[in-house]
Amino acid sequence: QVRLVESGGGSVQAGGSLTLSCAASGFSYTPYVMGWFRQAPGKEREVVAVINDRRNTGYGDSVKTRFTISKENDYTKENANTILSLQMNSLKVEDTAMYYCAAAGKGVRWSMRATDFSDWGQGTQVTVST
């Protein structure tokens, strides 16, 4: 059973930092492309950051230079396991949202479109206050 479990969300003051983590397990393959998306109340889901196993990265315009995505694969276990992280610095009030970890479908080599991501976590809330 595929599972994506996010952690690390919370409340922080503007200018602060948080690190989100996502533990991916149960895949029969190692997800090549993974990413973070977010959705604020009343707004559409938007891409935050995406990474693939070539270490190519892409970021949403509003988080460039402030957020850093990383991906570590563990090939020692029978089922593919991956840890996806998102280091968030210089947080702004407008970064407040539910953050979701997602894995792109098998065969996807690059995408920043949510529709190409087939597996999603339940989300972790990030709240930034003044």
C-alpha positions in Angstrom: 0.0 0.0 0.0 1.4 3.3 -1.1 1.8 5.8 1.7 3.0 9.4 1.7 3.2 10.8 5.2 4.1 14.5 5.8 5.4 16.0 9.0 7.1 19.1 10.2 4.3 21.6 9.7 3.3 24.1 12.4 3.1 27.7 13.4 5.9 30.2 12.9 6.4 33.9 12.8 7.2 35.7 9.6 10.8 35.5 8.8 11.2 32.1 10.5 12.0 28.7 9.1 10.4 25.2 8.9 11.4 21.9 7.4 8.8 19.6 6.1 9.4 15.9 5.5 7.5 13.3 3.6 8.1 9.6 4.1 7.1 7.6 1.0 6.7 3.9 1.3 4.9 1.0 -0.4 5.9 1.8 -3.9 6.9 -1.1 -6.2 9.3 1.3 -7.8 11.1 4.4 -6.6 9.1 7.5 -7.6 11.3 9.4 -10.0 9.6 12.7 -9.6 8.2 14.0 -6.3 7.1 17.4 -5.2 5.4 19.7 -2.7 2.2 21.5 -3.5 0.1 23.8 -1.3 -3.4 25.0 -1.0 -4.6 28.0 1.0 -8.3 28.5 1.8 -10.2 29.8 -1.1 -7.3 29.3 -3.5 -6.3 26.7 -6.0 -3.6 24.1 -5.3 -0.2 25.4 -6.5 3.2 23.9 -7.0 5.8 24.7 -4.4 8.8 22.6 -5.5 9.5 19.5 -7.6 12.6 17.3 -7.8 13.6 14.2 -9.8 16.3 11.6 -9.4 18.7 13.6 -11.6 18.5 16.3 -8.9 16.7 18.6 -11.3 14.6 21.0 -9.3 11.8 23.5 -10.0 10.1 26.0 -7.8 7.0 28.1 -7.8 7.8 31.8 -8.5 6.8 32.9 -5.0 9.2 30.6 -3.2 12.3 30.7 -5.4 15.4 31.5 -3.4 13.6 30.8 -0.1 12.7 27.2 -0.3 14.9 24.1 -1.0 13.7 20.7 -1.9 15.6 17.5 -1.5 15.0 13.8 -2.1 16.8 10.8 -0.6 16.0 7.2 -1.8 16.6 4.1 0.4 17.1 1.1 -1.8 17.9 -1.2 1.0 14.3 -2.1 1.7 12.1 -4.4 -0.3 9.6 -1.7 -1.1 10.9 1.6 -2.3 11.3 4.1 0.4 12.0 7.8 -0.1 12.3 10.8 2.1 11.3 14.1 0.5 12.2 17.3 2.4 11.4 21.0 2.0 13.5 23.5 3.8 11.5 26.7 4.1 13.3 29.9 5.0 12.2 33.6 5.3 8.6 32.5 5.6 5.9 35.0 4.8 2.3 35.2 5.9 1.3 34.3 2.3 3.0 31.0 2.7 0.3 29.9 5.1 -1.4 26.8 3.5 -1.8 23.1 3.7 1.3 21.5 2.2 1.0 18.2 0.3 3.7 15.8 -0.7 3.1 14.0 -4.0 4.7 11.4 -6.2 4.4 11.5 -10.0 3.2 8.5 -11.9 5.6 5.8 -13.0 7.3 6.9 -16.2 7.0 10.6 -15.6 10.5 12.1 -15.8 9.6 15.7 -15.2 6.5 17.7 -14.5 5.3 20.6 -12.3 1.7 19.9 -13.0 -0.4 18.5 -10.2 -2.3 16.4 -12.7 0.8 14.3 -13.4 1.1 13.4 -9.7 -0.8 10.2 -8.9 -0.2 9.7 -5.2 -0.7 12.3 -2.5 -0.2 12.6 1.2 -2.8 13.9 3.6 -1.1 17.3 4.1 0.5 19.2 6.9 -0.5 22.7 7.9 1.9 25.6 7.8 0.7 28.8 9.5 2.9 32.0 9.3 1.9 34.9 11.5 3.1 38.5 11.9 
